Amino acid sequence: MSNKTLDLSDNVYEYLLDHSLREPALLAELRRETSELEMSIMQISAEQGQFMALLTKLLGVKRAIEVGVFTGYSSLSVAMAMPTDGELIVCDMSEEWTSMARRYWEKAGVAKKVTLKIAPALKTLKALLAEGQAGKFDFAFIDADKTNYKNYYECCLELIRPGGVIAIDNVLWGGAVADMSDDSADTRAIRELNDHIHKDDRVDMSLLPIGDGLTLARRR
Ligand code: CA
């Protein structure tokens, strides 16, 4: 027995999926279609999508931001969990990948909740702040280029209300964050953000070993 989080063996992981996953058919279809792409590793896992949908309901999220859409698994999970008058602003640079996301938002009947901004995300986040949107969001999910992670975090922290939550993906980076021989720009950027949030007294936080590591930071 151990009270530290275990590295799950294949059969325990299978058990976890068998006894918790309730993946809606449309999300399963999107996951299958995305798995045929070369970059499919960028898709979040089904159990993480389900966790984010639960979080959306727990927090009563009505307005949310997503930085990094890819083919839309997380945005579809969150949008489906939001109320009908929910509003999700999503940022990405790729017309190609987000066209798949758009197709699934339509199919799921959630397209009217989602506003896609094809532009550098930092530009979109700064524009929202300039429009007076600070403190107007309940939830933000950051899963994009790692070297900008700290900039995205700082902007999102201004955009969410006190009590709102930011979720940041890939914070364990396949274990590379703990491997000091790894000095790549992405790894350094993630380490820097992890240190920054750990010391940041503007938030309550927890780093969860879900998927590739997910930090939750709640604005105080
Ligand atoms: Ca990711």
Residues whose N, C-alpha, C, O or C-beta is under 5 A from the ligand:
A	BS01	CA	M42 D143 D169 N170
